Amino acid sequence: MAVSRLSELVAEQIRQFIVTEDLAENTRLPSERDLAVRFGASRPTVSQALRTLSLMGLVEIRPGSGAYVVHRPDRSMTASVSLMLELDKESVADLAELRLWLETIGVREAVRRGGTEGLDDVRAAFEKLKEAAGSTSAWIAADTVFHATVVQRSGNPFLSSIYESVHTAVIRYEYDPWIQSEKVPAWLKPSAAGRLIAIHEPIMHALERADEDAAVSAVQNHHTMVMDHLGRRHTHKW
C-alpha cells in the first residue's frame, strides 16, 4: 500500500481513537511511537497521519511536546469529498469555489441571525489563530477551527458539516508537501505571519460590526489568496 494511502488509514484510526476514548480538548495523544505500535504502522506514517488530522482542525502538533486534541470529530463528509478530489485533481479549483460559496452563505447567515451577540467562540478562535502565527502546525489547525467556527454561526449544522468537509479537502491538497515531508510552504513561514493575520482580521471585524457586505468581501479576499496558493501548488513553486 502506498505510504500516503497508509497514512490516510492511520489518520482515520486515530480519529476513531479520539472518538471512542472520548478524549477532551487539550488532551495529549499517545506518542508517535505508541501510536505506531497501536496501529501497526511506522513512525513516519504516523507523523503524516497527525499532520493530516492537523489540517482537519482535530489535532495540534506542538514541537517537543506532542500532538493534542483540538476538538472532537463531528459528523463529516470528508472522506467522500477527498475521494472525489483524488480521482480528479484538476477539479481543485471547482472545489475551492464551492468552499467560497459555502463560506459566503455561512458568513451572511452568521450576521443576519446572530448580529453582534454571542461572538465569544469566534473571538476565541481568532485569538488562537493570532497566537499560532509563525508556527506551521499550530496555524493550520487554528485556521481550520476559525473558519469552521465562523460558518457554525449560521446555525445550520448541515452547512457547517459540508463546509468543513470541503475546506479540509482543499487545504489537504494545498498543504500536501507539508503532510508528506514537513516541507513548509513559503506563505506559512514566520516572516509571513503578519500577512496571514491581515487576511483574516477583516472577517472578524466585519462580524463584530454585523456588517454583512464587509464580511462577504473579506471572505472573497481570503478566497483570492487561497487561489493564489493553489496556483503555486499546481506549478510546484514553493
Long-range contacts (C-beta under 8 A, 24 or more apart in sequence): 3-44, 3-45, 3-48, 4-48, 4-179, 4-180, 6-41, 6-45, 7-45, 7-46, 7-48, 7-49, 7-52, 7-179, 8-49, 8-52, 10-35, 10-39, 10-41, 10-45, 10-46, 10-48, 10-49, 11-48, 11-49, 11-50, 11-52, 11-53, 12-79, 13-39, 13-49, 14-39, 14-49, 14-50, 14-53, 14-59, 15-53, 15-56, 15-58, 15-73, 18-58, 18-69, 18-72, 18-73, 19-72, 19-73, 22-72, 23-69, 23-72, 24-69, 24-72, 25-69, 25-70, 25-71, 25-72, 26-68, 26-69, 27-68, 27-69, 28-65, 28-66, 28-67, 28-68, 29-59, 29-66, 29-67, 29-68, 29-69, 31-66, 32-67, 47-182, 48-179, 48-180, 51-137, 51-175, 51-178, 51-179, 51-182, 52-172, 52-179, 54-137, 54-140, 54-141, 55-140, 55-141, 55-144, 55-168, 55-171, 55-172, 55-175, 55-179, 56-144, 56-164, 56-168, 57-141, 57-142, 57-143, 57-144, 57-145, 57-148, 57-164, 57-168, 58-141, 59-141, 60-137, 60-138, 60-141, 60-142, 61-137, 61-138, 61-141, 62-137, 62-138, 63-135, 63-137, 70-141, 70-145, 71-145, 74-161, 74-164, 75-161, 76-161, 76-164, 76-165, 77-161, 77-162, 77-165, 78-164, 78-165, 78-168, 78-169, 80-165, 81-165, 81-166, 81-168, 81-169, 82-168, 82-169, 82-172, 84-169, 85-169, 85-173, 89-173, 92-170, 92-173, 92-230, 92-234, 93-227, 93-230, 95-166, 95-169, 95-170, 96-170, 96-223, 96-226, 96-227, 96-230, 98-166, 99-163, 99-166, 99-167, 99-170, 99-223, 99-226, 100-219, 100-220, 100-223, 102-151, 102-159, 102-162, 102-163, 102-166, 103-147, 103-150, 103-151, 103-163, 103-167, 103-219, 103-223, 104-216, 104-219, 104-220, 105-154, 105-159, 106-150, 106-151, 106-152, 106-153, 106-154, 106-159, 106-160, 106-163, 107-150, 107-151, 107-153, 107-154, 107-203, 107-206, 107-207, 107-212, 107-215, 107-216, 107-218, 107-219, 108-154, 108-212, 108-215, 108-216, 109-153, 109-154, 109-155, 109-156, 109-159, 110-150, 110-151, 110-153, 110-154, 110-207, 110-215, 111-206, 111-207, 111-210, 111-211, 111-212, 111-215, 112-212, 113-153, 113-154, 113-155, 114-153, 114-155, 115-210, 116-207, 116-208, 116-209, 116-210, 118-153, 119-153, 119-207, 119-208, 121-149, 121-152, 121-153, 122-146, 122-149, 122-150, 122-153, 122-204, 122-207, 123-204, 125-149, 125-150, 126-200, 126-204, 129-197, 129-200, 130-197, 133-190, 133-193, 133-194, 133-196, 133-197, 134-190, 134-193, 136-178, 136-184, 136-188, 139-188, 139-196, 140-171, 140-175, 140-178, 140-188, 143-171, 143-200, 144-168, 144-171, 146-200, 150-203, 150-207, 153-207, 170-226, 170-230, 173-230, 173-233, 174-226, 174-229, 174-230, 174-233, 176-233, 177-238, 183-238, 185-229, 185-232, 185-233, 185-238, 186-232, 186-238, 187-229, 199-225
